[in-house]
Amino acid sequence: MIAIRPTTSIALICMTLAGAAWLHAEERMRAGLWAVMSSLNGEPSGTVGNICYTPAMVATANAPAMEVKQATEKLSARQGCTLKEFTMDGNKMSMIKACGAKTSVIVSTYSGDRFETVDKATTGGVTREMRMTGKRVGECK
């Protein structure tokens, strides 16, 4: 396991919550060990490692869409942010969050034991893109 920066940790929580974006009757995320990689503006961000998603984390991710939206609103509020938009369409979840002068457009796509999340954050006219990808690689140890 590796140390995860707070910004990355927040993105991972959002990604986990966003996992409930699709397939109402099916499992969206499975508990287990996930290999997660991230980049910032196309360059590796130094955050590459394995993350254990517990059954409790996955239960949140697999909740009905309205519960995911409510959990995302609560998480955003704890971060000092406001959830401006939240939509789900098939296996895709999109949201817009405002955090003071920063606005983030976050899009997550899920397919089985994989995900991709793109967070385009704009502050003062400057946009930075963080991209995270994950793949379930087995059971937690």
C-alpha positions in Angstrom: 0.0 0.0 0.0 1.1 3.6 -0.5 0.4 6.9 1.1 -2.3 8.8 -0.6 -2.4 12.6 -0.7 -5.6 14.3 0.6 -6.7 15.5 -2.8 -6.4 11.9 -4.2 -8.2 10.5 -1.2 -11.1 12.9 -1.8 -11.2 11.9 -5.5 -11.2 8.2 -4.5 -14.1 8.7 -2.2 -16.0 10.5 -4.9 -15.1 7.8 -7.3 -16.4 5.2 -4.9 -19.6 7.0 -4.3 -20.0 7.5 -8.0 -19.8 3.8 -8.5 -23.6 3.5 -7.9 -24.2 5.4 -11.1 -25.3 2.5 -13.1 -27.2 -0.8 -13.3 -29.8 -0.6 -10.5 -30.1 -4.4 -10.0 -26.5 -5.4 -10.4 -23.3 -5.1 -8.5 -21.4 -2.0 -9.6 -18.2 -2.4 -7.6 -16.9 -5.4 -5.8 -15.0 -5.4 -2.6 -11.3 -6.2 -3.1 -7.9 -5.0 -4.1 -7.9 -2.4 -6.8 -4.8 -1.1 -8.7 -5.4 2.6 -9.1 -3.3 5.0 -11.3 -3.6 8.7 -11.7 -2.2 11.5 -13.8 -2.4 15.3 -13.6 -2.5 17.1 -17.0 -1.4 13.9 -18.7 1.7 13.3 -16.5 1.8 10.6 -13.9 1.0 12.2 -10.6 3.1 9.9 -8.4 0.0 8.2 -7.1 0.1 4.6 -8.3 -0.8 1.8 -6.0 -3.3 -0.7 -4.6 -6.3 0.3 -2.6 -8.5 -2.1 -0.7 -12.2 -1.3 -1.1 -14.0 -2.8 1.9 -17.5 -4.3 1.9 -18.8 -1.1 3.7 -17.3 1.1 1.0 -18.7 -1.0 -1.8 -22.2 -1.0 -0.1 -22.2 2.7 -0.5 -21.1 2.5 -4.1 -23.9 0.0 -4.8 -26.7 2.0 -3.2 -29.6 3.3 -5.2 -28.9 6.4 -7.3 -30.7 8.8 -5.0 -28.6 7.6 -2.0 -25.5 8.1 -4.0 -26.5 11.6 -4.8 -27.3 12.4 -1.2 -24.0 10.9 0.0 -22.1 12.9 -2.6 -23.9 16.1 -1.5 -22.9 15.4 2.2 -19.3 14.7 1.2 -19.2 17.9 -0.8 -20.6 19.9 2.1 -17.9 18.4 4.5 -15.3 19.5 2.0 -16.7 23.1 1.9 -18.1 22.6 -1.6 -21.6 22.7 -3.2 -22.8 20.0 -5.6 -24.3 22.0 -8.5 -25.2 19.2 -10.8 -25.5 15.4 -10.5 -26.6 13.1 -13.3 -26.4 9.4 -14.1 -26.8 7.8 -17.5 -26.2 4.1 -17.9 -22.6 3.4 -16.7 -21.7 7.1 -16.5 -22.0 9.6 -13.6 -21.4 13.3 -14.0 -21.3 16.1 -11.5 -20.3 19.7 -11.1 -18.9 20.9 -7.8 -18.1 24.4 -6.7 -15.5 24.8 -4.0 -14.9 28.5 -3.5 -13.2 29.8 -6.6 -12.7 26.3 -8.0 -15.2 24.5 -10.1 -14.8 20.8 -10.9 -16.5 18.8 -13.6 -16.2 15.2 -12.7 -17.1 12.3 -15.0 -16.8 8.6 -14.0 -17.4 5.6 -16.2 -17.7 2.0 -14.9 -17.5 -1.3 -16.7 -17.3 -4.4 -14.6 -14.2 -4.4 -12.5 -12.7 -1.2 -14.0 -13.4 2.5 -13.8 -12.1 5.8 -15.1 -12.7 9.2 -13.5 -11.8 12.5 -15.0 -11.8 15.6 -12.8 -11.4 18.9 -14.7 -10.9 21.6 -12.1 -10.8 25.3 -13.1 -9.6 28.0 -10.8 -8.9 31.6 -12.0 -9.3 30.6 -15.6 -6.7 27.8 -15.3 -7.9 24.2 -15.8 -6.1 21.1 -14.5 -7.2 17.6 -15.4 -6.8 14.7 -13.0 -7.5 11.3 -14.5 -7.8 8.1 -12.4 -8.2 4.6 -13.6 -8.7 1.5 -11.6 -8.9 -2.2 -12.1 -9.9 -4.8 -9.5 -6.9 -7.2 -9.2 -8.0 -9.6 -6.5 -8.9 -9.9 -2.8 -7.6 -7.6 0.0 -4.9 -9.1 2.1 
